Amino acid sequence: MFADTGEHPSKFRVYRRASAFTDASQATLIASNVTAMFYGDRTVTDGTWFYGLVGLDDAGNASSLSNILSVNYDSTPPSFAISYGKVPPAGVGPLDVTLTSSEKLLTAPGLTIRPYVTASPAPVGLTRVDDFTYNGIFDITASTPSGTAAVSVSGRDLAGNAFSGAPSGVPLVIDTKGPGGVIATNPIEPVQVTSNVNVSVSLTLNEPAKVNTIPQLTFTPPVGSQVNVAMIGSGASWTGTLPLNPGMGNGFGQFALSAEDSLGNVGT
């Protein structure tokens, strides 16, 4: 807008500075001979900047410095960090989720979690705690696949810069499977049972058993009742003794295992 009095300039010089200024010599000349009534600053970086104009007539006479306009420029999208109420791996049950933004947002962000080998992500409802923090709950059920989940966030800051992608933070590993195990015997099969025989049994779990729990191992012989094999050990390594007798018949026997991991998942 031109001043109410005086000659109208035919072109302008545009000045910029990171703080307020009262004279053109205090600022940086970023454009000269601008004839349009608008100018786009393509070299500015994020921050608060102050702009002023000097008008020129056709003879090259310069006006005094215009009023100063300040602009808060932001071209950087927000970033996000995520944390969980339990240190992964996370087992069955509600999982508290906290999402933190690096700056204020235009609206609440979107959050989805897609469990391992799952086709569709599940949205997680978020509740605003303050300008930078949002809380939600993700329900993990017994049918939720175990593995590393894909976590995605979308959000837009007050300047309209958009982010869409994975937040920073520890990977969300979900574990809804109980322990499995491998059994070895001494002597190895086939075991000849013409008289009573004690077979040494070693059990190696694919993950440690829950502290203060003992894996339950049973053996069903070809003939007769199931036999409990008392186990001793800790973590993933266990041993026991299986008593066999001729009355158990000939053929294949079968072991069955029940063990619990640190998250309460039971493997059978």
Disulfide bonds with the S-S distance in Angstrom:
none
